Amino acid sequence: MHDTFMVFGIPFPAYFTLLMGGYTFLVWVAHRDTPRLGIDGNDLLDLAMILITAGIIGARLLHVAADGYAMDYVHLCTDPFAVKGETLPKGKKCAADAECAPLAELGYDTCDPSTGICHQARDCLRPIKFWYGGLTYYGGLALATAVGLWFIRRRKMPLWKVGDLAGYGIPLGLVFGRMGCFLAGCCFGTLADPPFGLSFPAHTPPWDRHLELGLITKAATESLPVYPTQLWEAIACAGIFGYLYFWRRWHQRFDGQLFFTYCMLYAVARFAIEFWRDDARGGVLGLSTSQWLGIPLFAFGAFMWVRHWLRTRDAAGPAA
């Protein structure tokens, strides 16, 4: 895995780099479609800048609040030693911060002399440092939708025509985002037998998870094979984009149809894939946070699809 790209000696986090690259690409694709829909291209670019900002804020807020790391973020500010640390190679115990140098690249650069374990340094701003990882898609979708609706009304843009651009644009961006997840090792799946599973290198999220469960030892150079759920979602989103952009877009019956269809298809795909996810992401009554949020997303898409279809049918009825 390559969780960081090195360009001229400058590190770029793989997840965030692919996320931003994918977003730039989807905005370009959507912008090319604005003349067909009668949308002002400059308004769309302004909207894109606002949406990416709101999306990152919303995704970060939901991650901090609902993915099971809330107390870790609190302790990083109040008592960093209360957050799980990392031992030195071969079980050696540290006595000073300098001895944690071998783990500094992983973020464990502060020694707790009482336990001999290296920890992350105190950081009260960590909850807002999204570049360290930790963005929950549905949180970004919710806040970006709310802010986007405000901006669309302010600029008097055609709501559902813009929604249709998002309908195929969002899954296109998610293809890049999930590829970034795969390279970073996050959003991994449950244990799997070869050839259906993939192993991740030491100190990646799957390796940490299996070490915590006692399934491997610190001497292990890689995790046990897990289902590549990141790639599953990337493939699912590529399929949704392909269907909406290359076929449904040219056989559209009403404005908003692409967006409502996306809501339903993505909610179903994500709900199913979540059963094979094994990373910490919160949950209630056997369902993850994303699964619970997917239920109203599907219901919204289905309700709006039927509502607009009936209106279109009724309007065409007398003329027919």
N, C-alpha and C positions, 0 to 999 in steps of 0.2 A: 504494500500500500504506500501511497505517497500523499501524506496529509499536508505537505507543504511543497509548493513549487519554488525553486530557486531561479531567479532571473537577474543576471548580472550581480549575483551575490546578495540579492534582496529577497527575503522569504515572503511568499504569498500563500496564506492558508488556502488549501485546495477547495474546501467547501465554499468559502466566501468568494473566492475567485471565480469558480464555476457558476455560482449563484448570480453574481453581478454580470458575468459574461452572457449567461443565458437570458437575463432580464434585458440586457442591451439588445440582444438578437431578437427577442420577441417584440420589443418596442419597434424595432426596424420593420419586422414583418407586418405588424399591425398598422404602422404608419403608411405603408405602401397601399393598404386597403382603404384609407380614409377617403380618397376621391370617389370611390364606388359608393360609399355610404353617405357622402355629403357632409363629412365631418372636417372641421378646420384642423389641419395638421399641426399647427402650433399649439392649439388647445390640447391636443392629445399629448404632445411632448411635455407641456406643463403638467398635465394630469399624471403622466408617468413619473415625473420627479417627485410629486407629492405622494403617489402611491407607494413607491419604494421606501420612502422615509417612514410612512405610517405602517407599512408592512413589517419592517424590521422592528419598530417599536412594539407593535402588537405581538409579533412572534416571540420577542424576548420576554415581554410581560407574562404571557401564558406559560412559557418555559419555566420562569422563575417561580410562578405561583402554583403550577399544577403538575410539573414533571418529577416531583419528589426531591428537589434539591433546595427547597426554600430555606431549611435550617442550616444547610451547608453554607449558603450565602451569608446568613446571619452570623454564623460562627467565624467565617473568614474575616469578619470585621471585629467581633468581640473576643473570640478565642480560637485562633487558627489551629491550635493543637487538638481541638475537639473534632476537626475534620479528618477523615481517614488519610493517613500518610503513607509513606513508602519506605521500606527498609533498603539498606545498601546491598549491593551484590554479595552473595555468599553469607548473608545473614549478619554482616558486620554492623555494629552499632556505632552511631555517630556521637561525638562529644562536643562538636563545634560546627557552626554553619559551613565553614570551609570544607569539611569532610563530606558535605552533601553535593559537592561539585558534579559527581558522576550522574546525579539525577536532576541537575539544574535545568537541562533542556526540557524535561518533563514537567517543570514547574515546582519541583520539590527541592527548595534551596535553603530551607530554614530548619535547623536541628532542634529537637526537643531532648535535652540532655537526660531528662528523667526516664525516657523510654528508649532513647537511642534511635528514634525514627525521624526521618526527614519529612517536613510538611511544607505546604505552600505558605508564603509570607502573608502577613496581614494585608488585606485589601478590601477596604470598605466600598470601593467603586466597582467591584467585580460584577454585581448584578446588571450593570449597564454596559459591560464590556462584551458585546455580542461577538466580537471577532475571536474570542476564546472558544466559541462554539455554544450551541444552545439556542435554537430558534424553533418554535413550534408553529407549524404551517397554519393551523386553523386560527391561532391568535392573530397572525398577520393578515389573514383573509378577512377576519371580522373588523379589525380597525381600519384596514385599507378600504373596505367596502363603505364603512360609515363616512370616512373622510372623503372618499371618492364621490359619494352621493352629494355631499355638500358642495364639492367643487363643480360637479356636473350641473347642478341647479344654478350655481352662481354664474357659470359661463353659458348657461342655457344650451347645453349640448343635448343631442337626442339620446335619452337615457339608455334605451335597450339596444340601440345601434352600437353605442359604446360598450354595452354589456356583451354583445356578440364578439367584439374584438377581444375582450377578456376571456370569453368562452373558449377560444382556441389558443389564446396567448398564455394563459395561466398554465395549462398542462405542458405547453412547450417549454416554459421556464422551469417547470418542475423536473423535466427530463435532465436538465443540466444540474439542478439542485441535488437530485438524488444520486447522480454520478459523483458529485462532490461528497455526499454522505458516504458513498462506497469507498472513496479514496481516503477519507478520514477515519473510516471504521465505525462510525456511529450508525444508529438505526438498524442494528444487526438483528438477525433472526435466531430462532431456537436451534438446538443441536440437530445436526443432520448427518446422514451417512453419505460418504462419497458414492457416486460422482455428483450428488445434489448439493453438497456443502462445500464451503470454502473456509480455509483457515486464515486468520489474521495475525500479523506479527506481534511480538511481545510489546506490552505497554499500550496496546490499542484497546478501545472499549471492550471488545469481546474477550480479549485476554484478561483484562482486569476483572470482568464479570466471572469468568471461569475460575480465576484464582480465588476470588471472594467466596465462591461456592465450594472450594476445595476440590475441584475437578482436575486442576493442574497444579504444579509446583512452580516456584519462582525460577527454577532451572529451565522451564519450558520455553522454547524459542518462538512458539506460536500458539494460538488458541486451538481449541477443538473445532472441527468443521461445523459451520453454522449455515443456515439458509441465507442466501444473499437477498434479503428482502428489499434492500435499497435498489438493486437491479430490477427486481420484480415491479416495483412501483415506477421506475423509470420506463420500463417496457409498457406498462399499462398506460402511463401518461402519453407516451409516444403514439400508442394506438388511438387514444382519445383525440389527440391533436390531429392525427392523420384523417380520422373519420370526419371530424368537424371541419377541417380546413379544406381537404381535397374533395369531399363529397357533399356533406350536409350544407356547407356554405353556398353551394350552387343549386341546392334543392330546398331552399328555405321558404317556409310558408308565412312566417310572421317575425317581426323584430323581437329579439330576446330568445329565440328558439335555440341558438347555439349556446348561450349562457345557461339556460335552464337544463339543457341536455348535459352540459358539462357537470353541473351540480349533481345530477343524478348518477352519471357514470363514475365520477370520481369518488363520490360517497360510497358507492357499492364496492369499487376496487379497493379503496383504503380500508373499509370495514373488514373485508375478507383478509387482506394482507396482515392486518393488525394481529390476527390470531397466531401468526408465526413470528411476531416481533418478540424480542427478549430483552431489549434495553429498558431502562427505567423511564416511564412516561406517565405514571399516575393511572388511577382507575378506580371504579366503584362497581360492586356487584358483578365482578368478572369481566367487565368491559373497560377498555382503556378510555382515557379522556378523548382521544381522537374518534373512537367509535361512538361515544355518546354525542359528540358534536356532529358526526356524520349523519345521524338520524334526522335531526331537524334540517340539515342541508339537503338531504334527499327529499324530505317532505316539502320543503320550499320549492325545489326545482320541479317536482311533480305537480304541485298545486298550480304554480305559475304557468307551466307548460299547458296544462289542460285549460286553464282560464283563458289564456291568449288564443289557444286553438279554437275554443268555442266562440270567442268573439269574432275571429276571422271567418269561421264557418257561417255564423249568423249574418255577418256583413255581406258575405258573398251569396247567401241564399236567395234573396229577392232578385238579384241580377241574374243568377243562374236560372 
